[in-house]
Amino acid sequence: MSGEQTHEHCDEEVEPPNLSSKEIFHVIREEGEEELNRPNASLFWSGIAAGILISLSVLGEAIFRTYLPDADWAYLVENLGYSFGFLAVILGRMQLFTENTITTVLPVVHERSASLLRRVAVLWGIVLSANVIGAFFAALLMAHTSAIPAELIPAIEELSRHATGFPPGEAFQRAIPAGLLVAAIVWMLPQADGFGFFVIVAFTWLIAAGDFTHIVAGSVEMAFLMVQGLLSPSEAVFNFFLPVLAGNIVGGTAIFALLAFGQVRHELDEDR
């Protein structure tokens, strides 16, 4: 009897969660509140780490591009490499700017507090700056040391030129789906229950395969060209960085976060 009870108990423990939209909203809102209450120094160093490790997305793609045969299917496999950096950053619980476009915004749309809005602005500034600093550190390592095998450098440069080569308007538009997809990852992870790895891989692969633009991963590519004098600061800022930043915010906050809030707004009002 005790064995059967233990077996039944184990079965209960492995049952996946079945969270409602309102419960998911509360989980992510609470995560956002925790992030907003973290010390600025912790946010900064976590953002630095994320900026460095997101370079694994560029490196992963470059490895596949270098060694895969020249075939029609190679493009689809190559873009699996883009998931590597996101896996390290998201599963490692590091501060990635595009995650914060939904996580830290939900407390604001829930409470509608000016003080919270100011805190979000400060957090965004710290995390984005730290992500970019980390991206430049990784780019310097790639471009000016022998840490990365020389045979991978042409692929990294090719990827970087492509990522930063869109006209500003197109870069902005391509950034909207990327922001939306990263926000979707954040929304789905509380329900994933052990399948978070596959959620991250699938949706970040879609960002790469769809040729969408991401501000942090793209900052590694932007920095790789800049530290070699292959991209001017004005081109980097006005053709790539600002349009992609705006597009990611539109996709992650203006669209996804507000839609997520909209579907539970009336239920939240009933709880008050």
N, C-alpha and C positions, 0 to 999 in steps of 0.2 A: 504493500500500500504506500509506504513512504517513498519507494522508488517511482511509483506512478505520480505521486504528488510532486516530487522533484522534477519529473519530466514535464508535467503540466506547468509547473512554475517557470521552467526554462522556456517553454513555448510562449508563455506570456511575456517573458522578457525580450524575446526577439521579434515580437510583433512590431511592425513599422508604425510610426505615429500617423494619426489621421487628423491633421490640424485643419481647422477652418481658416478661411481667409482672414477673419478677425484675429484668430490666435497667431497666425503668421505675422500679421501686422504688429501685434504686441511684442512678439519675440524680437523682430528687427528693430522696433522702436526702443526696446530696452537695451539692445546692443548699441544703438546709436547714443542713448543717454550715457552708457558706460564710456563710450569713446569721447564724448563731450566732457566727461569728468576726469579724463586722464591728464596727467601733467604734460605740459607742452614739450618738455624734454623727451618724454617717452614717445610722444607722437612723432617728434622730429627724427629720433634715431630709428624708430620703426619704419618711418618713411624712407630714410636713407637705405635701410636694408632692402625694402621693397624695390626701390629704384635700381639697386645693384642686381638683385636676383631676377627682376623682370627681363634682364638681358639674356637670360636662358631661353627666352622665346626667340630672340634673334639668332642666338647660337644654334638652337635646335633646328630652326628652319634652314640655316646655312649648312649644317651638317647633312641634312637630307638632300638639299639642293646640290651639294658637292658630290655626293656619292651615289645618289639614285641614278638609274639609267635614263636616257632621254626617251621618255615614253609619255603617252597622253595621260596615264593614270598617276604619273609621278607628282603632278601638282597637288592632287588630293592627299597623297601620303605626306608630301613635304610639309603641308600646313599643320600636320599633327605636331610638328616641332614647336609651333607657336604656343601650344598648351603648356609647355614645360615651365616657363616662367610664372604663369598664372597659377599652376599647381603649387609651386614653391611658396608663392606670396599668399595665396588665399588659404591654403591648408596650414601654412605657417602663421596665420593670423597677423600678418604685417599690414601696415597702413598703405593702402593703394587708393589713390585719389578717386578713381571712378567708382569704387565701392562706396565711398563716402557721399557720392551724389544722391544716393537713396538712403543709406543707413542713418546718417546724421540729419537728414531732412525730415524724416517721418516724425521725430519728436516736435519739430517746428510746426508742421502742418496739423499735428494733433493738438498742441497747446496754444499755437499762434502767439508765441511770446517774442517780443523784441529782443530781450536779453539772450534767449536761445539762438535767435537769428544771428546776433553779433558773434556768439560763440562759434556757430557753424562757420561764419566767414573767417574767423581766426584759425579754426581747425583746417579749413580748406587751404588757406594760405600756407600754413606750416607744412601740411602733408604734401601739397603740390610742389612747394619749393624743395622739400627733402627728396621727393621722388626724382626731381630733375637733377639735383646734386648727385644722387646715387647713379642716375643714368649717365652723367658725364664721367663719373669715376669708372664705371664699367666700360664706357667708350674709350677712355684713355688706356685702360688695360688692354682692350682689343687692338687699338690702333698703334700703340707705341711701346708694347712689350712683346716678348715671345711667348706669353702665356697661351695665346691662341695659335694653333698650327697655321703656318703661312698659307697652306692650300685652302683654308676656309675664308681668308680675307676677301678674295674676289666675290664670293657669294654674299658676304656681309655687306660689301659696298654696293652690290647690285640690288639687294633688298632695301638698303637704306636710300638709295637714289629713287627707287620706285615709291617707297612710302612717303617721301618728302616731295615728290615731283608733281603732285596734283595741283591744279589751279586752286586758289583759296576757296572759291565757292564750292567746288567739287569736294575739297578736303572737308569742309564743314558738313556737307550733306552726307558724305560717307562716314563721318564720325557719329552721326545720330544713331544708326543701327548698332554701332559698337557700344555706345553708352547704354542703349536699351538692353542689349544682350548681357552686359555685365550686371546691370540692375536685376535682370531676370535670374541670373545665377544666385545673387544675394537672396532674392525672394524664394527660390526653390530649395536652398540648402537646409533650412530648418525641417523640411519635409523629406529630405533625401535619405536620411537614416542609413548611413553606410554606403550610399551610392553617390556621395558628393564628388568623388573622384571622377566618375563618369559624366556627371552634370558639367563640371568644369571643363573637362576635355571636349565634350560635344559642343558646348557653346563658344568656347574660345577657338576651337577649330573652325566653327562657322564664321567667326570674325575674320580669321585669316583667309579662309576659302572664299568668302564673300568679298574680299579685298576692301574691308572697312578699315577705318583709321582710329587708332587708340592713342591717347595723349601720352601715356607713360611708356608703353612699349615703343611707340614711335619716337619718343624723346631719346631713347638709346640710339636709334638709327639717325636721328637729327644730330645728336652729339658726335656720333662716329664720323660724320662728314665734316662737322664744324671743327673738330680738333685737328683735322688734317688740312683745313683751309679749302675744303671742297664745297662748302656751303657758307654763304655770308650770314652774319647775324640778322640783317634785315630780312633776307629771304626766309631764314629759319623762323623768325618771330611772326612775320606777317603772312607768309604763304603757308606755313605749316602750323606752328604752335597755337596761335590765337584762334584760327578757324577750327582746328581739331578740338581744342579745349571747349570752345563754345558749343560745338556739335555734341560732344560727349555729355556736357551738362544738360543740353536740351533733351537728349535721349534718356539719360539716367534720372533727371529730376523733373523737368517740365512735362515729360510724357509719362515715364513709368511710375515715378513716385506719386504723382498726382492721380494717375489712374488707380494705383494701388490704394491710395487713400479714398478715392471716390467710391470704390466698390464696398468699403466698410464704413463710410462716413455715418450713415444713418444708424447703423448698429452701434457705433461708438457713442452717438448722441443719446441713444436709448439707455446706455449704461450710466450716463451722468445724472 
